[in-house]
Amino acid sequence: MALSEFSSISAFQEALYAGRTTCTEMVRYYLYQIEQTKHLNAFLEVFEEEALSKAHALDTRIKNGEPVGALAGIVIGIKDVICYKGHKVSAASRILEGFTSLYSATAVERLLAEDAIIIGNLNCDEFAMGSTNENSAYGPVLNALDNTRVPGGSSGGSAVAVQADLCMVSLGSDTGGSVRQPADFCGIVGLKPTYGRISRYGLIAYASSFDQIGIFGRNIADVARVLQVIAGPDGYDSTASKEEVPDYQILHNKSWKLAYLKDALFHPGLDEEMKNGYTTFFEELRSAGDSVTAADFAYLDYVVPAYYVLTTAEASSNLSRFDGVKYGHRTSLKNLELADFYKKSRSEGFGKEVKRRILLGTFVLSAGYYDAYFTKAQQVRRLVVDKLSEILSQYDAIIMPTVPSTAFKIGEKADDPIAMYLADIYTVLANLAGVPAISVPLQRHSNGMPYGVQIITKQFSEANLLSIAEHVMQLRRVTPV
C-alpha cells in the first residue's frame, strides 16, 4: 500500500495507527518500487536493512501503545549533499567517492527525532551544480514520465523519487532553483523556504549565501508537515534564523492579492503555449475572487548573470577544501610537487561543470576583475532585493512561471552552458533575495509534459506561501503525476 493510495501523510498515519497498514509494509513497498525503477537512477544508495529495522521497531512501539514522533513511519529520501552520520555522502562527485559522513545534518537529526525513516541517498548534479541532473559522476537521472527527458536539477533524484513513488517525501537543496525547477519538470510540489529558515549545518556547500534545504512532496499538507519539523534556529548554524516557527499546517482559505511580473510573462524565452496557459490561469484566479495585477520588474535580464557571478565566486572558495589531502579523491601518481599533487587530485576528482564554475569564480574574484564583475553583481543583488521587497510590500505574493519550458531532452543543452544557465531566469530571483518560493503543478503541455506555477512571498511568510499554493492546487484540482 503506497502513500499515493492515501490523500496525505496524515491519512497514512491514521491508517497506521488504526492497524490497517504497518511501517514495515510501507518500507517493503518502496524497496520494491526502487528495485523496479533502477533504470531511473534516482538513488545512489538504498539503506534497506536499516530502513526495515527502523520500521519494525516503530511497528512494535505503535503496537505497544508507546508514543512516537510526528513523522512516524514517513519514508524519506535525502539528496546526496546532505550528511547522515555513518552513511556515504559524495555530492555525486568522484572527489568524495567512498567518504562516510562523521555527523548528521541538523535537518536529518530533526527528521530522525520525529521517527521518520530515511530510505536512501538520492542522485543529483555534482556539488548541486546543474539544471538537468546530467552532471552527476554516477550518471543522469531519467524523468519517470518520459525517460528521454531530463528531470531537472540539481535535485533531480529527489524529484523523481517522489514523482515515481519511491518515497513519500524527499529533501533537496535549492541554490538557484534546484528544488523548484525539477518539481516543475516532474509535476510535483517543490518548496524553497526563506534563507535561514532551515539550518544548513550538514549541507555540503555550493554557494553559502544562496543554499537552502528544500522539500519535495505530492501535496501541500505533506510539505508543510516536514517543514514544521525541520525549520527553526540551530546553534550549529549562525545563519539559521531565530524567527519563530509558526504552525505551517494551518492553511488559510481566503482571497489573495497577487502580482505577476510583466517582464516574466512576456519574456521572449517563455514557451508560447505556456504563456497562454498562465494568462488563462490568471483569469481563473480573478474569477475565484483573487486580485491579480501586473507589476514591473526591470531587472529580469540581469538576474542570471549576477547569480552566476556570485555563486561561482562562492563555489571557488567553498570547493578549495577538496584537495585530496584530508579526505576524498587522491591522485595515484607519485613523487609530485605539492602544487602538482593538488592539480592532479582536483582535475581527476571534479567533473566538467564543477571545473567550469570554479574557474569562472576564480576569475571574477581575481585582481583587476573583482570590481568589474563581483562588485557589480552584488549591486544587482541589492537592486533585486529592494525591488522584490517593494512589490511584496503591496501584494501577498508574486506568481510567475517556474521555468521557460517543459522538461527538455537529455543531451539537448549539454553543449550550450549559456542556454542551460538562462533556463534559471525565473527561479534565481528568490535565491538572490533570500525569500521563500514554491512550485506547484498547474497543467500538462501539448507535448504531454507537466509544467507548474511559481509563487513567491516575503521573507518568513511560508504560512501564506503554503496557503496560496494550496489555493492554486484546489482551484485547478491538480493532482501530481
For each residue, the residues with C-beta under 8 A, 3 or more apart:
1: 5 15 21 25 26 29
2: 5 26 29 30 33 165
3: 6 9 12 26 75 165 168 218
4: 165 218
5: 1 2
6: 3 9 11 12 15
7: 10 11 219
8: 11 12 219 221 222
9: 3 6 12 13 71 74 168 169 221 222 225
10: 7 13 14 221 225
11: 6 7 8 14 15
12: 3 6 8 9 15 16 21 26 73 74 168
13: 9 10 16 17 72 73 74
14: 10 11 17 18
15: 1 6 11 12 18 20 21
16: 12 13 20 21 22 23 62 72 73
17: 13 14 62
18: 14 15
19:
20: 15 16
21: 1 12 15 16 25 26
22: 16 25 26 55 59
23: 16 26 27 54 55 56 58 59 62 72 73 117
24: 27 28 52 55 56 59
25: 1 21 22 28 29
26: 1 2 3 12 21 22 23 29 30 55 73 75
27: 23 24 30 31 51 52 55 75 117 119
28: 24 25 31 32 52
29: 1 2 25 26 32 33
30: 2 26 27 33 34 75 119 165 166 167
31: 27 28 34 35 46 48 51 52 119
32: 28 29 35 36
33: 2 29 30 36 37 164 165 166
34: 30 31 37 38 42 43 46 119 120 166
35: 31 32 38
36: 32 33
37: 33 34 40 42 144 164 166
38: 34 35 41
39: 142 147
40: 37 141 142 144 147 160 164
41: 38 123 138 139 140 141 142 157
42: 34 37 77 122 123 141 156 157 160 161 164 166
43: 34 46 77 120 121 122 123 157 161 166
44: 80 88 90 92 120 121 122 123 138 157
45: 87 88 120 121
46: 31 34 43 51 119 120
47: 50 51 87 118 119 120
48: 31 51 52
49: 52 53
50: 47 53 54 118
51: 27 31 46 47 48 54 55 75 117 118 119 120
52: 24 27 28 31 48 49 55 56
53: 49 50 56 57
54: 23 50 51 57 58 117
55: 22 23 24 26 27 51 52 58 59 73 117
56: 23 24 52 53 59 60
57: 53 54 60 61
58: 23 54 55 61 62 68 72 73 115 117
59: 22 23 24 55 56 62 63
60: 56 57 63 64
61: 57 58 64 66 67 68
62: 16 17 23 58 59 65 66 68 72
63: 59 60
64: 60 61
65: 62
66: 61 62
67: 61
68: 58 61 62 72 73 115
69: 72 113 114 115 116
70: 114 115 225 228 229
71: 9 74 76 111 114 115 116 225 226 229
72: 13 16 23 58 62 68 69 114 115 116
73: 12 13 16 23 26 55 58 68 115 117
74: 9 12 13 71 115 116 117 168 169 226
75: 3 26 27 30 51 116 117 119 167 168
76: 71 111 116 117 118 119 167 168 169 170 171 226
77: 42 43 118 119 120 121 122 157 158 161 166 167 170 171
78: 82 84 108 118 120 121 122 158 170 171
79: 82 121 122 124 128 155 157 158 170 171 172 173
80: 44 89 90 91 92 121 122 123 124 157
81: 89 91 92 124 127 128 173 203 204 206
82: 78 79 89 105 107 108 171 173 202 203 204 213
83: 89 101 103 104 105 108 202 203 204
84: 78 87 89 101 104 105 108 118 121
85: 101 102 103 104
86: 100 101
87: 45 47 84 100 101 121
88: 44 45 98 99 100 101 121
89: 80 81 82 83 84 96 99 100 101 121 204
90: 44 80 93 96 97 98 99 137
91: 80 81 96 124 126 127 128 204
92: 44 80 81 123 124 125 126 127 135 136 137 138
93: 90 96 97 126 127 137 349 350 351 354
94: 97 137 329 348 349 350 351
95: 322 324 328 329 345 346 349 350
96: 89 90 91 93 99 322 327 328 329 349
97: 90 93 94 137 328 329
98: 88 90
99: 88 89 90 96 327 328
100: 86 87 88 89
101: 83 84 85 86 87 88 89 104 202
102: 85
103: 83 85 202
104: 83 84 85 101 108 109 112 202
105: 82 83 84 108 109 199 201 202 203 213
106: 109 110 199 201 202 230 234 236 237 240
107: 82 110 111 171 198 199 202 203 213 230
108: 78 82 83 84 104 105 111 112 118 202
109: 104 105 106 112 113
110: 106 107 113 114 229 230
111: 71 76 107 108 114 116 118 226 229 230
112: 104 108 109 115 116 118
113: 69 109 110
114: 69 70 71 72 110 111 229
115: 58 68 69 70 71 72 73 74 112
116: 69 71 72 74 75 76 111 112 229
117: 23 27 51 54 55 58 73 74 75 76
118: 47 50 51 76 77 78 84 108 111 112
119: 27 30 31 34 46 47 51 75 76 77 167
120: 34 43 44 45 46 47 51 77 78 167
121: 43 44 45 77 78 79 80 84 87 88 89
122: 42 43 44 77 78 79 80 155 157 158 161 170 172
123: 41 42 43 44 80 92 133 136 138 139 141 156 157
124: 79 80 81 91 92 128 133 136 153 154 155 156 157 158 172
125: 92 128 129 130 131 132 133 134 135 136 153 154 156 178 353
126: 91 92 93 129 130 135 136 137 350 351 353 354
127: 81 91 92 93 204 206 315 319 354
128: 79 81 91 124 125 154 155 173 175 178 204 206 211
129: 125 126 135 154 206 315 353 354 357
130: 125 126 133 134 135 153 154 353 420
131: 125 152 153 154 177 178 181 420 421 423 424
132: 125 135 140 150 151 152 153 156 408 410 413 414 420
133: 123 124 125 130 136 140 141 150 151 152 153 154 155 156 157 182
134: 125 130 140 150 153 410 411 414
135: 92 125 126 129 130 132 153 154 351 352 353 354
136: 92 123 124 125 126 133 139 140 141
137: 90 92 93 94 97 126 351
138: 41 44 92 123
139: 41 123 136
140: 41 132 133 134 136 150 156 410
141: 40 41 42 123 133 136 150 151 156 157 160
142: 39 40 41 147 149 151 160 410
143: 146 147 149 150 151 160 163 185 186 407
144: 37 40 147 151 160 163 164 186
145: 149 163 186 187 407 448 449 450 481
146: 143 149 407 448 449
147: 39 40 142 143 144
148: 409 410
149: 142 143 145 146 185 407 408 409 410 449
150: 132 133 134 140 141 143 153 156 185 407 408 409 410
151: 132 133 141 142 143 144 156 157 159 160 163 182 185 186 407
152: 131 132 133 155 156 159 181 182 183 184 185 186 403 407
153: 124 125 130 131 132 133 134 135 150 156 178 181 182
154: 124 125 128 129 130 131 133 135 172 173 175 178 182
155: 79 122 124 128 133 152 158 159 172 173 174 178 179 182 190 214 216
156: 42 123 124 125 132 133 140 141 150 151 152 153 159 160 182
157: 41 42 43 44 77 79 80 122 123 124 133 141 151 160 161
158: 77 78 79 122 124 155 161 162 170 171 172 179 182 216
159: 151 152 155 156 162 163 170 172 179 182 183 185 186 188 190 216
160: 40 42 141 142 143 144 151 156 157 163 164 166 182 186
161: 42 43 77 122 157 158 164 166 167 170 216
162: 158 159 165 166 167 168 169 170 186 188 216 217 218 480
163: 143 144 145 151 159 160 186 187 188 480 481
164: 33 37 40 42 144 160 161
165: 2 3 4 30 33 162
166: 30 33 34 37 42 43 77 160 161 162
167: 30 75 76 77 119 120 161 162 170
168: 3 9 12 74 75 76 162 217 222
169: 9 74 76 162 215 216 217 218 222 223 226
170: 76 77 78 79 122 158 159 161 162 167 215 216
171: 76 77 78 79 82 107 158 213 214 215 216 226
172: 79 122 124 154 155 158 159 178 179 182 190 213 214 215 216
173: 79 81 82 128 154 155 178 179 203 206 211 212 213 214
174: 155 177 178 179 180 190 192 211 212 213 214 431
175: 128 154 178 206 207 210 211 212 311 431
176: 210 307 311 424 427 428 431
177: 131 174 180 181 192 402 403 424 426 427 428 430 431
178: 125 128 131 153 154 155 172 173 174 175 181 182 214
179: 155 158 159 172 173 174 182 183 190 191 192 214 215 216 439
180: 174 177 183 184 190 191 192 214 402 427 430 437 438 439 454
181: 131 152 153 177 178 184 185 190 402 403 423 424 427 439
182: 133 151 152 153 154 155 156 158 159 160 172 178 179 185 186 190 216
183: 152 159 179 180 186 188 189 190 216 402 439 452
184: 152 180 181 187 190 402 403 439 441 450 451 452 454
185: 143 149 150 151 152 159 181 182 403 406 407 449 450
186: 143 144 145 151 152 159 160 162 163 182 183 407 450 481
187: 145 163 184 441 449 450 452 480 481
188: 159 162 163 183 216 217 218 441 480 481
189: 183 216 217 218 219 220 222 223 438 439 440 441 469 480
190: 155 159 172 174 179 180 181 182 183 184 214 215 216 438 439
191: 179 180 214 215 216 217 223 227 436 437 438 462 465 466
192: 174 177 179 180 212 214 430 431 436 437 438
193: 197 198 212 213 214 227 231 436 462
194: 197 212 241 434 435 436 459 460 461 462
195: 209 210 212 239 431 434 435 459
196: 212 239 240 241 243 434
197: 193 194 212 227 231 240 241 243 436 460 462
198: 107 193 212 213 227 230 231 240
199: 105 106 107 202 213 230 232 233 234 236 237 240
200: 203 205 208 211 212 213 237 239 240
201: 105 106 234 236 237 240
202: 82 83 101 103 104 105 106 107 108 199
203: 81 82 83 105 107 173 200 211 213
204: 81 82 83 89 91 127 128
205: 200 208 211 314 318
206: 81 127 128 129 173 175 210 211 311 314 315 318
207: 175 210 211 310 311 312 314 315 318
208: 200 205 211 239 314 318
209: 195 310 314
210: 175 176 195 206 207 307 310 311 314 431 432
211: 128 173 174 175 200 203 205 206 207 208
212: 173 174 175 192 193 194 195 196 197 198 200 431
213: 82 105 107 171 172 173 174 193 198 199 200 203 230
214: 155 171 172 173 174 178 179 180 190 191 192 193
215: 169 170 171 172 179 190 191 223 226 227 230
216: 155 158 159 161 162 169 170 171 172 179 182 183 188 189 190 191 223
217: 162 168 169 188 189 191 220 222 223 226
218: 3 4 162 169 188 189 222 480
219: 7 8 189 222 223 473 480
220: 189 217 223 224 251 440 466 469 470 473
221: 8 9 10 224 225 249 251 470
222: 8 9 168 169 189 217 218 219 225 226
223: 169 189 191 215 216 217 219 220 226 227 438 466
224: 220 221 227 228 248 249 251 466
225: 9 10 70 71 221 222 228 229 248 249
226: 71 74 76 111 169 171 215 217 222 223 229 230
227: 191 193 197 198 215 223 224 230 231 248 462 466
228: 70 224 225 231 245 247 248 249
229: 70 71 110 111 114 116 225 226
230: 106 107 110 111 198 199 213 215 226 227
231: 193 197 198 227 228 245 248 462
232: 199 240 245
233: 199 240 241 242
234: 106 199 201 237 240
235:
236: 106 199 201
237: 106 199 200 201 234 240
238:
239: 195 196 200 208
240: 106 196 197 198 199 200 201 232 233 234 237
241: 194 196 197 233 460
242: 233
243: 196 197 460
244:
245: 228 231 232 248
246: 250 462 463
247: 228 250 463
248: 224 225 227 228 231 245 462 463 466
249: 221 224 225 228
250: 246 247 463
251: 220 221 224 466 467 470
252: 463 464 467
253: 467 471
254: 467
255: 288 289 290 291
256: 290 291 396 397 468 471
257: 290 291 293 394 395 396
258: 285 290 291 292 293 395 396 397 398 399 468
259: 292 293 294 295 391 394 395 397 398 399
260: 264 265 278 282 292 293 294 295 398 399 400
261: 264 265 294 295 296 297 300 398 400
262: 265 266 294 295 296 297
263: 266 267 296 297 298 300
264: 260 261 267 270 297 300 400 401 425 426
265: 260 261 262 270 275 278 279 294 400 401
266: 262 263 270 275
267: 263 264 270 300 404 425
268:
269: 404 422 425
270: 264 265 266 267 274 275 401 404 405
271: 274 275 404 405 406 445
272: 275 276
273: 276 277 445 446
274: 270 271 277 278 401 404 405 406 445 451
275: 265 266 270 271 272 278 279
276: 272 273 279 280
277: 273 274 280 281 442 443 445 451
278: 260 265 274 275 281 282 401 442 453
279: 265 275 276 282 283
280: 276 277 283 284
281: 277 278 284 285 442 443 453 476
282: 260 278 279 285 286 292 399
283: 279 280 286 287
284: 280 281 287 288 475 476
285: 258 281 282 288 290 292 399 472 475
286: 282 283 289 290 291 292
287: 283 284
288: 255 284 285 475
289: 255 286
290: 255 256 257 258 285 286 471
291: 255 256 257 258 286
292: 258 259 260 282 285 286 399
293: 257 258 259 260 395
294: 259 260 261 262 265
295: 259 260 261 262 391 395 398
296: 261 262 263
297: 261 262 263 264 300 387 388 391
298: 263 387
299: 302 303 380 383 384 387
300: 261 263 264 267 297 303 425
301: 304
302: 299 305 306 380
303: 299 300 306 307 380 384 425 428 429 432
304: 301 307 308 421 422 424 425 428
305: 302 308 309 377 380
306: 302 303 309 310 376 377 380 381 384 432
307: 176 210 303 304 310 311 377 424 428 431 432
308: 304 305 311 312 360 421
309: 305 306 312 313 360 364 373 374 376 377
310: 207 209 210 306 307 313 314 374 377 378 381 432
311: 175 176 206 207 210 307 308 314 315 357 361
312: 207 308 309 315 316 357 358 360 361 364
313: 309 310 316 317 361 364 365 374
314: 205 206 207 208 209 210 310 311 317 318 361
315: 127 129 206 207 311 312 318 319 354 357 358 361
316: 312 313 319 320 357 358 359 360 361 362 365
317: 313 314 320 361 365
318: 205 206 207 208 314 315 321
319: 127 315 316 322 350 354 358
320: 316 317 323
321: 318 326
322: 95 96 319 328 346 349 350
323: 320 326 342 345 346
324: 95 328 329 330 331 341 342 344 345 346 349
325: 330
326: 321 323
327: 96 99
328: 95 96 97 99 322 324 345 349
329: 94 95 96 97 324 345 348 349
330: 324 325 345
331: 324 336 341 344 345 348
332:
333: 336 341 344
334:
335:
336: 331 333 340 341 344
337: 340 341
338: 341 342
339: 342 343
340: 336 337 343 344
341: 324 331 333 336 337 338 344 345
342: 323 324 338 339 345 346
343: 339 340 346 347
344: 324 331 333 336 340 341 347 348
345: 95 323 324 328 329 330 331 341 342 348 349
346: 95 322 323 324 342 343 349 350
347: 343 344 350 355
348: 94 329 331 344 345
349: 93 94 95 96 322 324 328 329 345 346
350: 93 94 95 126 319 322 346 347 354 355 358
351: 93 94 126 135 137 354 355
352: 135 355 356
353: 125 126 129 130 135 356 357 417
354: 93 126 127 129 135 315 319 350 351 357 358
355: 347 350 351 352 358 359
356: 352 353 359 360 417
357: 129 311 312 315 316 353 354 360 361
358: 312 315 316 319 350 354 355 361 362
359: 316 355 356 362 363
360: 308 309 312 316 356 357 363 364
361: 311 312 313 314 315 316 317 357 358 364 365
362: 316 358 359 365 366
363: 359 360 366 369 373
364: 309 312 313 360 361 369 370 373 374 377
365: 313 316 317 361 362 369 370 374
366: 362 363 369 370
367: 370
368: 372
369: 363 364 365 366 372 373 374
370: 364 365 366 367 373 374 375
371: 374 375 376
372: 368 369 375 376
373: 309 363 364 369 370 376 377
374: 309 310 313 364 365 369 370 371 377 378
375: 370 371 372 378 379
376: 306 309 371 372 373 379 380
377: 305 306 307 309 310 364 373 374 380 381
378: 310 374 375 381 382
379: 375 376 382 383
380: 299 302 303 305 306 376 377 383 384
381: 306 310 377 378 384 385 432 433
382: 378 379 385 386
383: 299 379 380 386 387
384: 299 303 306 380 381 387 388 429 432 433
385: 381 382 388 389 432 433 434
386: 382 383 389 390
387: 297 298 299 383 384 390 391
388: 297 384 385 391 392 398 429 433 435 456
389: 385 386 392 393 433 458
390: 386 387 393 394
391: 259 295 297 387 388 394 395 398
392: 388 389 395 397 398 435 456 457 458
393: 389 390 458
394: 257 259 390 391
395: 257 258 259 293 295 391 392 398
396: 256 257 258 457 464 468
397: 256 258 259 392 455 456 457 464 465 468
398: 258 259 260 261 295 388 391 392 395 455 456 457
399: 258 259 260 282 285 292 453 454 455 456
400: 260 261 264 265 426 453 454 456
401: 264 265 270 274 278 404 426 451 453 454
402: 177 180 181 183 184 426 427 439 451 452 453 454
403: 152 177 181 184 185 406 423 426 427 451
404: 267 269 270 271 274 401 422 423 425 426
405: 270 271 274 408 423
406: 185 271 274 403 445 447 449 450 451
407: 143 145 146 149 150 151 152 185 186 449
408: 132 149 150 405 412 413
409: 148 149 150 412
410: 132 134 140 142 148 149 150
411: 134 414
412: 408 409
413: 132 408 416 419 420 423
414: 132 134 411
415:
416: 413 419 420
417: 353 356 420 421
418: 421 422
419: 413 416 422 423
420: 130 131 132 413 416 417 423
421: 131 304 308 417 418 424
422: 269 304 404 418 419 425
423: 131 181 403 404 405 413 419 420
424: 131 176 177 181 304 307 421 427 428
425: 264 267 269 300 303 304 404 422 428
426: 177 264 400 401 402 403 404 429 454
427: 176 177 180 181 402 403 424 430 431 437 454
428: 176 177 303 304 307 424 425 431 432
429: 303 384 388 426 432 433 437 456
430: 177 180 192 427 433 434 435 436 437 456
431: 174 175 176 177 192 195 210 212 307 427 428 434
432: 210 303 306 307 310 381 384 385 428 429
433: 381 384 385 388 389 429 430
434: 194 195 196 385 430 431 459
435: 194 195 388 392 430 456 457 458 459
436: 191 192 193 194 197 430 456 457 459 460 461 462 465
437: 180 191 192 427 429 430 454 455 456 457 465
438: 180 189 190 191 192 223 454 455 465 466 469
439: 179 180 181 183 184 189 190 402 452 453 454 455
440: 189 220 452 453 455 469 472 473 478
441: 184 187 188 189 450 451 452 473 478 480 481
442: 277 278 281 450 451 452 453 472 476 478
443: 277 281 450 451 476 478
444: 448 449 450 451
445: 271 273 274 277 406 448 449 450 451
446: 273
447: 406
448: 145 146 444 445
449: 145 146 149 185 187 406 407 444 445
450: 145 184 185 186 187 406 441 442 443 444 445 481
451: 184 274 277 401 402 403 406 441 442 443 444 445
452: 183 184 187 402 439 440 441 442
453: 278 281 399 400 401 402 439 440 442 472
454: 180 184 399 400 401 402 426 427 437 438 439
455: 397 398 399 437 438 439 440 465 468 469 472
456: 388 392 397 398 399 400 429 430 435 436 437 465
457: 392 396 397 398 435 436 437 461 462 464 465 468
458: 389 392 393 435 461
459: 194 195 434 435 436
460: 194 197 241 243 436
461: 194 436 457 458 464 465
462: 191 193 194 197 227 231 246 248 436 457 465 466
463: 246 247 248 250 252 466 467
464: 252 396 397 457 461 467 468
465: 191 397 436 437 438 455 456 457 461 462 468 469
466: 191 220 223 224 227 248 251 438 462 463 469 470
467: 251 252 253 254 463 464 470 471
468: 256 258 396 397 455 457 464 465 471 472
469: 189 220 438 440 455 465 466 472 473
470: 220 221 251 466 467 473 474
471: 253 256 290 467 468 474 475
472: 285 440 442 453 455 468 469 475 476 478
473: 219 220 440 441 469 470 476 477 478
474: 470 471 477
475: 284 285 288 471 472
476: 281 284 442 443 472 473
477: 473 474
478: 440 441 442 443 472 473
479:
480: 162 163 187 188 189 218 219 441
481: 145 163 186 187 188 441 450
